[in-house]
């Protein structure tokens, strides 16, 4: 007779007491090797992506999502739209829209031509400055200044009698530096925060003030001044911290930038760019000259300081003529790339990692290494290009504008 315990053991083991367990099946060696290769490839891909992130270009994906509903012809150009203006028009791109300023009107258009702003003004020399989503329009030598953000006017300023606007600048955070000429001083600079409240005013009597720019961190302002140093003409960048009183008139530091006229002043996250007639200077935030590039006696035919960490220059041996050289200069003042040009350049514009060069019959878009990224043949008599940071560009002639989106 079997005991109840023996019967239960037979039920569990299939009537085979003390049956041995089945051996586990070992994974196939090929499958394990394949899994190792896949894991290794993913790891190497991740490392390569991190190491070369700045060199990769996914802007075509961004353009596809941004412009997928925009009607375009086979070459990538959208329908032209008409604007009212004349030869004194000033143009700028702000948040993808086109700002058109004439002495009589300020208009803001979308890429498809929809008008968001149509404002009557009275200016003699309209000038436009943009940063981020803010556009600044002022009348150089006049009294009127306007600020636009979110496709509407958000601030306006009229100078007092006896004052005239010399220049104005806006940073990425919407802070303003307004440079004015006034009796009794050689220039003054007023800094406004992004609520457009005046914070501090600097009035100089010993040197002429030509331009100013607020730091990206909103803590300082750089003044471009000119005057005599030891009997010699000198341009200089002077820095003033904003947490000071107006009675403290001496700059925190100064940096000479040559004896040539400075044409443009920008303060980016990299430093202060001062572009002159005979050379380019890059000044660090603590007042040191971190780089410079001398033109070597060549003429400056065109330039753009809107590229990411580079300046784009068109230099020629002769003031007239089509032979020139296109250069990109990095933040250390070193030549990053050079490209000979044998055609008349109508317009030069940089934005982000792109440099747009417009000639009579085509638009060439280059990378900052001056490698050709895209070409548009047949620009329909465009006279000006405004490059955009996603690789698209706005083409403008005397009365119409149109958006070009590389395929």
LINHULIN-V595752 format. One record per pair of residues at least 4 apart in sequence whose ideal C-beta (glycine too) atoms are under 8 Angstrom apart, sorted by the first residue. I is the first residue (numbers start at 0). J is the second residue. D is the distance in whole Angstrom. If there is no record, write none. Layout:
# LINHULIN-V595752
I/J/D
I/J/D
This chain:
# LINHULIN-V595752
1/5/4
1/6/6
1/9/8
2/6/7
3/7/7
4/8/7
5/9/7
5/16/7
6/10/7
7/11/7
8/12/6
8/16/5
9/13/8
9/14/5
9/15/7
9/16/6
10/14/8
12/16/6
12/17/7
12/18/4
13/18/7
26/30/6
26/31/5
27/31/7
28/32/6
29/33/6
30/34/6
31/35/7
32/36/7
33/37/6
34/38/6
35/39/6
36/40/6
37/41/6
38/42/6
39/43/6
40/44/6
41/45/6
42/46/7
43/47/6
44/48/6
45/49/7
46/50/6
47/51/6
48/52/6
48/55/7
51/55/6
56/352/7
57/61/7
58/62/6
58/389/5
58/390/5
59/63/6
59/390/7
59/405/7
60/64/7
61/65/6
61/389/5
62/66/6
62/389/6
62/390/6
62/391/6
62/404/6
62/405/7
63/67/6
65/95/8
65/389/7
66/71/7
66/110/8
66/391/7
66/402/8
66/404/5
69/77/6
69/110/7
69/111/6
69/402/7
69/404/7
70/77/7
70/78/6
70/111/8
71/75/6
71/76/6
71/77/5
71/404/6
72/76/5
74/375/6
74/376/8
74/377/7
74/403/8
75/375/7
75/403/6
75/404/5
75/405/6
75/406/5
76/375/7
76/379/8
76/394/7
76/401/5
76/402/7
76/403/5
76/404/8
77/110/6
77/111/6
77/401/5
77/402/4
77/403/8
77/404/7
78/111/7
78/112/7
78/401/7
79/112/8
79/379/7
79/399/4
79/400/7
79/401/4
80/108/6
80/111/7
80/112/3
80/399/7
80/400/6
80/401/7
81/112/8
81/398/6
81/399/5
82/99/5
82/106/6
82/108/7
82/398/7
82/399/7
82/400/6
83/101/7
83/104/6
83/106/8
83/398/8
84/88/4
84/99/6
84/101/4
84/104/8
84/398/7
85/101/6
85/102/8
86/397/8
87/101/7
87/102/6
87/124/8
87/125/7
88/99/6
88/100/7
88/101/5
88/125/8
89/99/8
89/100/4
89/125/5
89/126/6
89/127/5
89/136/8
90/97/7
90/98/7
90/99/6
90/100/8
90/127/7
90/383/6
90/385/6
90/393/8
90/395/6
91/97/8
91/98/5
91/127/4
91/128/8
91/129/5
91/134/6
91/385/7
92/96/7
92/97/6
92/98/7
92/129/7
92/350/7
92/385/5
92/387/6
92/393/6
93/98/5
93/107/8
93/129/5
93/132/7
93/133/7
93/134/4
93/147/7
94/131/8
94/132/5
95/109/8
95/110/6
95/387/7
96/107/5
96/108/6
96/109/6
96/110/7
96/115/7
96/150/7
97/107/7
97/108/5
97/109/8
97/110/7
97/385/7
97/393/6
97/395/8
97/400/6
98/105/7
98/106/8
98/107/5
98/127/6
98/129/7
98/134/5
98/136/7
98/147/7
99/104/8
99/105/8
99/106/5
99/107/8
99/108/7
99/400/8
100/104/8
100/105/5
100/106/8
100/122/8
100/125/4
100/127/6
100/136/5
101/105/8
101/125/7
102/120/8
102/121/7
102/122/5
102/123/6
102/125/6
103/119/7
103/120/7
103/121/7
103/122/8
104/117/7
104/118/7
104/119/6
104/120/6
105/116/6
105/117/8
105/118/5
105/120/6
105/125/8
105/136/6
105/145/7
105/147/8
106/114/6
106/116/6
106/117/5
106/118/8
107/114/7
107/115/5
107/116/4
107/134/8
107/147/7
107/150/6
108/112/6
108/113/7
108/114/6
108/115/7
108/400/7
109/113/4
109/115/7
110/391/8
110/393/7
110/402/4
111/402/7
112/400/8
115/150/4
115/151/7
116/147/6
116/150/7
116/151/7
116/152/7
118/145/8
118/152/7
120/125/8
120/143/7
120/145/7
121/143/7
122/138/4
122/141/6
122/143/6
123/138/6
123/139/8
123/140/7
123/141/6
124/138/6
124/139/4
124/140/6
124/141/7
125/136/6
125/137/8
125/138/6
125/139/8
126/136/7
126/137/6
126/138/8
126/139/5
126/166/8
126/167/8
127/134/7
127/135/7
127/136/6
128/134/8
128/135/4
128/137/8
128/167/6
128/168/6
128/169/6
129/133/7
129/134/5
129/135/7
129/169/7
130/169/5
130/170/5
130/171/5
130/173/8
131/171/4
131/172/7
131/173/7
132/148/6
132/149/7
133/146/7
133/147/7
133/148/5
133/169/5
133/173/5
134/146/7
134/147/4
134/148/7
134/169/8
135/144/7
135/145/8
135/146/6
135/147/8
135/167/6
135/168/7
135/169/4
135/175/7
136/144/7
136/145/5
136/146/8
136/147/7
137/141/8
137/143/7
137/144/4
137/145/7
137/164/5
137/166/8
137/167/5
137/177/8
138/142/7
138/143/5
138/144/7
138/164/6
139/164/6
139/165/7
139/166/7
140/163/6
140/164/7
140/165/8
141/158/8
141/163/7
141/164/6
142/157/5
142/158/4
142/162/7
142/163/7
142/164/7
143/155/7
143/156/8
143/157/6
143/158/8
143/164/8
144/155/7
144/156/4
144/157/8
144/158/8
144/164/6
144/167/6
144/177/7
145/152/6
145/154/7
145/155/5
145/156/8
146/152/7
146/153/5
146/154/4
146/155/7
146/169/7
146/175/7
146/195/7
147/151/7
147/152/6
147/153/7
148/153/5
148/173/7
149/153/7
153/195/7
154/191/8
154/195/4
156/177/7
158/162/4
158/163/7
158/164/6
158/179/6
161/181/6
161/182/5
162/179/5
162/180/7
162/181/5
163/179/7
163/180/5
163/181/8
164/177/7
164/178/7
164/179/6
164/180/8
165/178/5
165/179/6
165/180/5
165/186/7
165/208/7
165/209/7
165/210/7
166/178/5
166/209/7
166/210/5
166/211/7
167/175/6
167/176/7
167/177/5
167/178/7
168/175/7
168/176/5
168/210/7
168/211/6
168/212/5
168/213/7
168/264/7
169/173/6
169/174/7
169/175/5
170/174/5
170/212/7
170/213/5
170/214/7
170/215/6
170/217/7
170/266/7
171/215/6
172/193/6
172/215/7
172/217/6
173/193/4
174/190/7
174/191/7
174/192/6
174/193/6
174/213/4
174/217/5
175/190/7
175/191/4
175/195/7
175/213/7
176/188/6
176/189/8
176/190/6
176/191/8
176/211/4
176/212/6
176/213/5
176/220/6
177/188/7
177/189/5
177/190/8
177/191/7
177/211/8
178/186/6
178/187/7
178/188/5
178/208/6
178/209/7
178/210/6
178/211/5
178/222/8
179/186/7
179/187/5
179/188/8
179/189/7
180/186/6
181/186/8
181/187/6
181/202/8
183/204/8
184/202/5
184/203/6
184/204/6
185/203/5
185/204/6
185/205/7
185/206/6
185/207/5
185/208/7
186/202/8
186/203/6
186/206/8
186/207/6
186/208/3
186/209/7
186/224/8
187/200/6
187/201/6
187/202/4
187/203/7
187/208/7
188/200/7
188/201/5
188/208/6
188/211/4
188/220/7
188/222/6
189/197/5
189/199/8
189/200/5
189/201/8
190/197/7
190/198/5
190/199/5
190/200/8
190/211/8
190/213/6
190/220/5
190/241/6
191/195/5
191/196/6
191/197/6
191/198/7
192/196/6
192/198/6
192/217/7
198/241/6
199/241/6
199/243/7
199/245/6
200/245/6
201/208/8
201/220/8
201/222/7
201/239/6
201/245/7
201/248/7
202/245/8
203/207/8
203/208/6
203/222/8
203/224/7
203/248/7
205/226/7
206/224/4
206/225/7
206/226/4
206/235/7
206/237/8
207/224/6
207/225/5
207/226/6
208/222/6
208/223/7
208/224/5
209/223/5
209/224/7
209/225/6
209/261/7
210/222/8
210/223/4
210/261/7
210/263/8
210/264/5
211/220/6
211/221/6
211/222/5
211/223/7
211/264/7
212/220/7
212/221/5
212/264/5
212/265/6
212/266/4
212/271/7
213/217/6
213/219/8
213/220/5
213/266/7
214/218/6
214/219/4
214/220/7
214/221/7
214/266/6
214/284/7
215/266/7
215/267/7
215/268/5
217/241/7
218/240/6
218/241/6
218/242/7
219/238/5
219/239/7
219/240/5
219/241/6
219/251/8
219/284/7
220/238/7
220/239/5
220/241/6
221/236/5
221/237/7
221/238/5
221/264/7
221/266/6
221/271/5
221/282/8
222/236/7
222/237/5
222/238/8
222/239/7
222/250/7
223/234/7
223/235/8
223/236/6
223/261/6
223/264/5
223/273/7
224/234/7
224/235/5
224/236/8
224/237/6
225/232/7
225/233/7
225/234/5
225/235/7
226/232/8
226/233/7
226/235/7
227/231/7
227/232/6
227/233/7
228/233/4
228/235/8
228/255/7
231/258/7
232/258/5
233/255/6
233/257/8
233/258/6
234/255/7
234/256/5
234/257/6
234/258/7
234/259/7
234/260/7
234/261/5
234/273/7
234/275/7
235/253/5
235/254/7
235/255/5
235/256/6
236/253/7
236/254/5
236/256/6
236/264/8
236/271/6
236/273/6
236/280/8
236/282/5
236/286/8
237/250/4
237/252/8
237/253/5
238/250/6
238/251/5
238/252/5
238/253/8
238/284/8
238/286/6
239/243/7
239/250/6
239/251/6
240/251/5
243/247/5
251/286/8
252/285/7
252/286/3
253/286/7
254/280/8
254/282/5
254/286/5
254/287/7
254/288/6
256/261/6
256/273/5
256/275/7
256/280/4
256/282/7
256/288/8
257/275/6
257/277/7
257/278/6
257/280/7
259/275/4
259/276/5
259/277/4
259/278/6
260/275/6
260/276/5
261/273/5
261/274/7
261/275/5
262/274/5
262/275/6
262/276/7
262/299/8
262/302/8
263/272/7
263/273/8
263/274/5
263/302/7
263/304/6
264/271/7
264/272/7
264/273/6
264/274/8
265/271/7
265/272/4
265/304/5
266/270/8
266/271/5
266/272/8
267/272/7
267/308/8
269/281/7
269/308/5
269/330/4
270/281/5
270/282/6
270/283/5
270/284/6
270/289/6
270/330/6
271/281/7
271/282/4
271/283/8
271/284/8
272/279/7
272/280/8
272/281/6
272/304/5
272/310/6
273/279/7
273/280/4
273/281/8
273/282/7
274/279/5
274/280/8
274/302/6
274/304/6
274/310/7
275/279/7
275/280/7
276/299/6
277/293/7
277/294/5
277/296/8
277/299/8
278/291/6
278/292/6
278/293/5
278/294/6
279/291/7
279/292/5
279/310/6
279/312/7
279/328/6
279/332/7
280/288/6
280/290/8
280/291/5
280/332/8
281/288/7
281/289/5
281/290/4
281/291/7
281/330/6
281/331/7
281/332/6
282/286/7
282/287/7
282/288/6
282/289/7
283/287/5
283/288/8
283/289/4
289/330/7
289/331/7
289/332/7
290/329/8
290/330/6
290/331/4
290/332/3
290/333/7
291/332/5
292/328/5
292/332/5
292/333/7
292/334/7
294/298/8
294/299/6
294/312/8
294/314/6
297/314/4
297/315/6
297/316/6
297/324/8
298/314/7
298/315/5
298/316/8
298/317/7
298/318/5
299/312/7
299/313/7
299/314/6
300/313/4
300/314/7
300/315/5
300/318/8
300/323/6
300/344/7
301/312/8
301/313/4
301/344/6
301/346/7
301/347/4
302/310/7
302/311/6
302/312/5
302/313/7
302/347/7
303/310/7
303/311/5
303/347/6
303/348/6
303/349/4
303/354/7
303/386/8
304/310/5
304/311/8
304/349/8
305/348/7
305/349/5
305/350/5
305/386/8
306/310/7
306/311/6
306/327/7
306/349/4
306/350/7
306/351/7
306/352/7
306/353/8
306/354/7
306/367/6
307/351/5
307/352/6
307/367/7
307/388/8
308/329/7
308/330/5
308/367/8
309/327/5
309/328/6
309/329/6
309/330/8
309/335/6
309/349/7
309/367/5
310/327/7
310/328/5
311/325/7
311/326/7
311/327/6
311/347/6
311/349/4
311/354/5
312/325/7
312/326/5
312/327/8
312/328/6
313/323/5
313/324/7
313/325/6
313/326/8
313/340/7
313/344/6
313/347/6
314/323/6
314/324/5
314/326/6
315/320/7
315/322/6
315/323/4
315/324/7
316/322/7
317/322/7
321/340/7
321/341/6
321/342/6
321/343/4
321/344/8
322/339/8
322/340/7
322/341/6
323/339/8
323/340/5
323/344/7
324/337/6
324/338/7
324/339/6
324/340/6
325/337/7
325/338/4
325/339/8
325/340/5
325/344/8
325/347/8
325/354/8
325/356/7
325/365/8
325/369/6
326/334/6
326/335/8
326/336/7
326/337/5
326/338/8
327/334/8
327/335/4
327/336/5
327/337/8
327/354/7
327/367/5
327/368/7
327/369/6
328/332/6
328/333/7
328/334/6
328/335/6
329/333/5
329/334/8
329/335/5
335/367/7
335/368/7
336/367/7
336/368/5
336/369/4
337/369/7
338/365/7
338/369/4
340/344/6
340/356/8
342/358/5
342/359/7
343/358/6
343/359/6
344/356/6
344/357/7
344/358/6
345/357/5
345/358/6
345/359/7
345/381/8
345/382/6
345/383/7
345/384/8
346/355/8
346/356/8
346/357/4
346/381/8
346/382/7
346/383/5
346/384/5
347/354/7
347/355/7
347/356/6
347/357/8
347/384/8
348/354/8
348/355/5
348/357/8
348/383/8
348/384/5
348/385/5
348/386/4
348/392/7
349/353/7
349/354/5
349/355/7
349/386/6
350/355/8
350/385/8
350/386/4
350/387/5
350/388/4
351/387/8
351/388/3
351/389/7
351/390/8
352/366/6
352/367/5
352/388/8
353/364/6
353/365/7
353/366/7
353/367/8
353/372/7
353/386/5
353/387/8
353/388/7
353/390/6
354/364/7
354/365/5
354/366/8
354/367/7
354/369/7
354/386/7
355/362/6
355/363/8
355/364/5
355/365/8
355/384/5
355/385/8
355/386/4
355/392/5
356/362/7
356/363/5
356/364/8
356/365/7
356/384/8
357/361/8
357/362/5
357/378/7
357/381/6
357/382/8
357/383/7
357/384/4
357/394/8
358/362/8
358/363/7
360/376/7
360/377/7
360/378/7
361/374/6
361/375/6
361/376/5
361/377/7
361/378/6
362/374/7
362/375/4
362/378/5
362/381/7
362/384/6
362/392/6
362/394/7
362/403/7
363/371/6
363/373/8
363/374/5
364/371/8
364/372/5
364/373/5
364/374/7
364/375/8
364/386/7
364/390/7
364/392/7
364/405/7
365/369/5
365/370/6
365/371/6
365/372/6
366/370/5
366/372/5
372/390/7
372/405/7
373/390/7
373/405/4
375/403/6
375/405/8
378/394/6
379/394/7
379/396/7
379/401/8
380/396/5
381/394/4
381/395/6
381/396/5
382/395/7
382/396/5
382/397/7
383/394/8
383/395/4
383/396/8
384/392/5
384/393/7
384/394/6
384/395/7
385/392/7
385/393/4
385/395/7
386/392/5
387/391/5
387/392/6
387/393/7
390/405/6
391/402/6
391/403/6
391/404/5
391/405/7
392/402/8
392/403/5
393/400/6
393/401/7
393/402/6
393/403/8
394/400/7
394/401/5
394/402/8
394/403/6
395/399/8
395/400/5
396/400/8
